[in-house]
Amino acid sequence: DLRPLSNGGIDGFGVRIAILDAGFNTLDPAFSGVTVTAQHDFVFGDSVVRDEANDTPGAQFHGTAVWSLFAGFVPGRLVGVARGATYLLAKTEDIRSETRVEEDNYVAALEWADSIGVDIVSSSLGYLSFDNGFSYTPAQLNGDVAVTSVAADSAAARGILVVTAAGNGGPGFRTLLTPGDAHSVITVGAEDSLGTVTGFSSRGPTADGRLKPDLTAPGLAVCVVAGGPLGTADGHLVAGL
């Protein structure tokens, strides 16, 4: 639980955090005063990460919710655990479909963040099956096949702490999403308010026998900024903690 640290005045000052997601409402007043060093839309190739005319309405919801756990502030309701950090916001996910170009967007965003300078990369994203029928097999979830997993390990080798969600494919074993199978990333599962792993949280082990997730964090009915009033969300948002 990071709350005692934030209550003690530790707010992430001096830390550079990149978040990869499907969009971010940078105009929401909950983020007033938060420093955004850079933002890039890898889906449409521009520098606007909030919803635009060519977006599916609401594309920014998930990323905004994740970012709010870091940096949101709603008096008396929500205080992000790292409002003093500086942020790089990367829109890599196209919610209109599930195609492998999103994996390439993910890799490009890691390279972009590294080129600017970043300490932590957090992504509440995952890849397994795609609209064209391709799917990674359980045997391929060994950290050395999926392009996002290989790229995440490469980023970690360069000194970046990479945190990713395990996925929402539980409760069965070997239900991880990539890059949650990567060797050097922190893969996070979801727990409820009592500390019990949720039924939907993906589990390992990886194909080469490594235990995953590495840890769990609140991922059920988490209070987030939800496009205006506060709301609650489950699942992948856990990596935003």
N, C-alpha and C positions, 0 to 999 in steps of 0.2 A: 504494500500500500504506500503510494507516494504522498498521500495527503499530509502526514506529519512533517515531511520535508518542506512542502510548499507552505504549510502553516508556520514553519520556522523561518520563512523568508527566502528559501532556496527556490528560485523561479526559472532556472535555466539560463541566466544571464551569461553571455559569452559563448553559448553553444549554438552551433549552426545545424539546423534540422531540415532535411528535405522530406516532403510527404508526397507520395505517388498515389493518385486516385483518379476519379472520374470528373473532377471539377471542384471548385471552391468558390463560395460566395464571399468574395473579398470586400463587398460593400456592406455586409451584415454588421450592424453596430456592435455586436458582441466581440468583434476583433479590432475595435477602435484602439489605437495606440500600439498595436502589435507591428513589429518590423518585418516586412516582407522584402528580402534582399533581391529576389528574382522570381519570375513566374513564366512558365512556358506551356503552351498547349501543343502537345505532340500529336494530337488527333487531327486538328485543323491547321497546324503550322503557324500559329500566331502567339502573341504574348498575353492573351486574355484567357484566364482559367475559369472564370465564372460562365454561367449559361449565356449563349449567344443565339442569334436567330436560327442558325443551322443545328443547334443542339436539340435533343429531345428534352422537353420541359422537365425540370427536376433532375437533370443529370448531375448537378452540383451537390445534391443532397448528401450523398454518402461521404464525399470528401470533406464537406463542410462539417458534418457531424464528427468525423475523425479529428479534424483540425481543432474543433471546439474543445476536445478533451485535453489538447495541448495548450490552447491559447485563448479559448473563449472566456468571456466574463459577462455574467448576467447577475446583477446585484442580488444577494441573498439566495441565489439559486445555483449558480455554477461558477467555479473558478478553475480555469485550466491550470495544469500542473507545471507548465513551462512558458508562462506569458513573457518572460524576459528573454527568451531565446529569439534568434533571428531565423526566418523561414524561407525556404525555397519550395515553391509550390509547382508540382508537375502534373499536368493533366495527361494521363497516358491511356486511360480506359475509355472505350467507346461503347456506351451501354446499348446502342442500337443493334449490336450483334456481338458474337464471340468469335473473333478471328485471330489468326496467329500474328497478324501485324501488331496486335497489342503487346505481344511478347517483345517485339522489336522496339516498340515505344518504351517499354519498361527499361530495356537495355540502354536505349538512347538517353533516357532520363537519368540513369545512374552515371553515365559518362558526362552528361551536362552538369549534374550536381558536383561531381568530382572536379570538373574543370573550373568551377566557381570557388569551390572550397566548402566542404561539409563534414560534420562530425558524425551525424546519425542520419540514416535513411529509414523511414518507416513506411510500409505499404500494407494496407489491409486489402490486398488483392491476391488472386490465385488463379492458376491455369491448369487445366487437365483435359477437358473435352471441348471440341470446337465445332462450329456450325458445318464445316465441310466434312465432318465424319471422323477426322483425326482425333485420337486420344492417346495420351501417354499411358502405357501399361504399368501395372504395379512393379514389374521388374525394372522399369526405366527410372523409377523414383529412387535413384541412388546418389543424387547430387551431382552427377557427371554427365547427364544427358540433356535435360531441359535447358534451353538457352537462358532463361531467367535465373535458374539455379547456378549455372556456371558464371553468369555475370555477377550475381550477388556474392559469390565466393571471391571473385576477382576484386570486387569493391572492398570486401572485408580484408583481403590481402594488402590493400592500399591504406589500411588503417581506419576504414569507415565501419561504424557499428551498424549493421543491417538487421532490422527487426521486421518480421513478417507474420501474418496470420496463418494459423495452421489450416483453416478452412472450415466449412460448415457441412462436411460430409459424414459426420459420425452417426451412430456410435461404433461402427465397425472398425476393426483394425485395418491398417494400410489404406486409410481414406484421406491421406494428406493431399494438398494441392501443391504444385510447384509455385514459388521457389522454397516452400517449407521443407523440402528434402535436402536443401543445400547444407554443406558441411559446416560452414563458418557463420551462419546466421542464427539469430535468436528467433526460434519459431514459437509462437504464443497461442495457446489454446484458450478456451472460454470456460469460466466458472460462474456459478451463481453466487448469491449473497452469502451463502453459508460455506463457500469454498469448495463446493462439489462441482466436478467437471460436468458441463451440460451435455445432454444427449446428442445435440447437433455438432458438438466440437469434434473436429477431425483428429484421428489418432495415427500414430506410426505403428510399427517401426518402419524405417526406410527399407528399401530393398536390400541394402547391405547390412541391416541389422542394428542401425543406430536408433536409440530411443528418441522419439519426438512426440509431442512438443517438448521444448526445453523448460517451459514454465506455463502457468495459466494466470489469467487476470480476469477481473470482472467483465463478463460479456453477455449478460442477460439483463434486460431492462435497464440499460445504462442511460443516464440522463445526458442528453446532447442538445446542441443547437440544431433545430429541425426546420429551417426555412421560415423563421419568424418566431413563434412561441417555442419554448422548450418542449422536447418530446423524449421518448425512450426508444432505444434500438438494441438489437441483439447481434451476436455473431461476429462477423469480420471486424467490427469496430474495436474488438479487443486489442488489436495491434496498435491502435491509437493511444493506448495507455502506456 
